Amino acid sequence: MLTKLLVTWVVNALSLWIISRLPLGVTLEGFGTALWTALVLGLLNALVRPVLLLLTLPLNILTLGLFTLVINALIFALAASLVKGFRLNSWVSALVGPVLLTVLNAVLFKLLGA
């Protein structure tokens, strides 16, 4: 159980680090910052995201789930405001970052067989 949690944490951090190397406006000062950011994102996704999704359920239903992208961008931007060394240049970075994070995590987990 603990091993799986640690692997997930490191894979998320690696995905964040890769995203920061792309010209998308997502900046990380180093891999240590990526580890902290992955931890904060995990906590925000576990604690804040469900509340936001519940509060915006009517809007989410109305937009056929597309408002979830906005919620993900808000969580990503909140993490950027909480973690020193993690910066976003624009809202486009906040919208594209979580989508790429999901794709990279899926690829890395597939490669690891996890």
C-alpha positions as a printed NumPy array, in Angstrom:
array([[  0.   ,   0.   ,   0.   ],
       [  2.705,   2.491,   1.003],
       [  4.83 ,   1.492,  -1.999],
       [  1.957,   2.185,  -4.393],
       [  1.371,   5.568,  -2.764],
       [  5.061,   6.494,  -3.093],
       [  5.174,   5.35 ,  -6.734],
       [  2.076,   7.438,  -7.503],
       [  3.647,  10.467,  -5.797],
       [  6.908,  10.151,  -7.745],
       [  5.115,   9.535, -11.066],
       [  2.981,  12.647, -10.511],
       [  6.096,  14.648,  -9.686],
       [  7.873,  13.325, -12.789],
       [  4.874,  14.226, -14.947],
       [  4.833,  17.734, -13.48 ],
       [  8.553,  18.092, -14.117],
       [  8.109,  16.996, -17.751],
       [  5.238,  19.483, -18.196],
       [  7.435,  22.253, -16.82 ],
       [ 10.021,  21.517, -19.516],
       [  7.459,  22.069, -22.286],
       [  6.751,  25.621, -23.524],
       [  3.329,  25.85 , -21.863],
       [  3.878,  28.471, -19.202],
       [  4.195,  26.022, -16.297],
       [  7.388,  26.634, -14.312],
       [  8.983,  24.517, -11.585],
       [ 12.253,  25.445,  -9.921],
       [ 13.418,  21.833,  -9.619],
       [ 12.416,  18.253,  -8.979],
       [ 12.076,  18.927,  -5.246],
       [  9.459,  21.543,  -6.058],
       [  7.764,  18.991,  -8.314],
       [  7.578,  16.577,  -5.365],
       [  6.   ,  19.245,  -3.133],
       [  3.603,  20.264,  -5.894],
       [  2.534,  16.652,  -6.46 ],
       [  1.865,  16.314,  -2.726],
       [ -0.168,  19.543,  -2.584],
       [ -2.107,  18.614,  -5.744],
       [ -2.922,  15.231,  -4.249],
       [ -4.205,  16.804,  -1.049],
       [ -6.226,  19.437,  -2.92 ],
       [ -7.721,  16.792,  -5.2  ],
       [ -8.674,  14.684,  -2.193],
       [-10.055,  17.475,  -0.002],
       [-11.127,  20.502,  -2.059],
       [-12.057,  19.071,  -5.476],
       [-14.993,  16.916,  -4.247],
       [-16.528,  19.917,  -2.488],
       [-16.166,  22.101,  -5.582],
       [-17.63 ,  19.387,  -7.792],
       [-20.619,  19.024,  -5.47 ],
       [-21.214,  22.774,  -5.296],
       [-21.036,  23.142,  -9.077],
       [-23.026,  19.998,  -9.903],
       [-25.888,  21.831, -11.661],
       [-23.435,  23.763, -13.835],
       [-21.491,  20.582, -14.504],
       [-24.648,  18.787, -15.606],
       [-25.641,  21.739, -17.786],
       [-22.249,  21.716, -19.546],
       [-22.19 ,  17.911, -19.814],
       [-19.158,  17.675, -17.53 ],
       [-16.992,  20.23 , -19.307],
       [-17.026,  22.501, -16.251],
       [-14.82 ,  19.873, -14.601],
       [-11.966,  21.271, -16.706],
       [-12.483,  24.629, -15.006],
       [-12.474,  22.951, -11.577],
       [ -9.219,  21.183, -12.477],
       [ -7.724,  24.499, -13.619],
       [ -8.763,  26.122, -10.322],
       [ -7.132,  23.325,  -8.318],
       [ -3.961,  23.595, -10.436],
       [ -3.885,  27.382,  -9.968],
       [ -4.5  ,  27.009,  -6.227],
       [ -1.552,  24.628,  -6.001],
       [  0.575,  27.173,  -7.864],
       [ -0.38 ,  29.826,  -5.336],
       [  0.446,  27.544,  -2.394],
       [  3.772,  26.057,  -3.54 ],
       [  6.763,  28.351,  -3.734],
       [  8.637,  27.712,  -6.98 ],
       [  5.585,  26.518,  -8.938],
       [  4.235,  29.208, -11.265],
       [  1.688,  29.479, -14.048],
       [  1.977,  32.195, -16.684],
       [ -1.697,  32.259, -17.684],
       [ -5.087,  30.611, -17.348],
       [ -4.304,  28.659, -20.502],
       [ -1.438,  27.063, -18.58 ],
       [ -3.858,  26.228, -15.775],
       [ -6.287,  24.647, -18.251],
       [ -3.739,  22.695, -20.292],
       [ -1.538,  21.615, -17.357],
       [ -3.99 ,  19.221, -15.679],
       [ -4.968,  17.659, -19.005],
       [ -1.324,  16.964, -19.863],
       [ -0.722,  15.754, -16.304],
       [ -3.474,  13.17 , -16.739],
       [ -2.118,  12.017, -20.106],
       [  1.485,  11.786, -18.893],
       [  0.447,   9.938, -15.737],
       [ -1.496,   7.42 , -17.837],
       [  1.5  ,   6.848, -20.117],
       [  3.987,   6.525, -17.247],
       [  1.754,   4.162, -15.285],
       [  1.263,   2.052, -18.423],
       [  5.051,   1.897, -18.902],
       [  5.531,   0.9  , -15.263],
       [  2.776,  -1.664, -15.457],
       [  1.119,  -0.132, -12.389]])
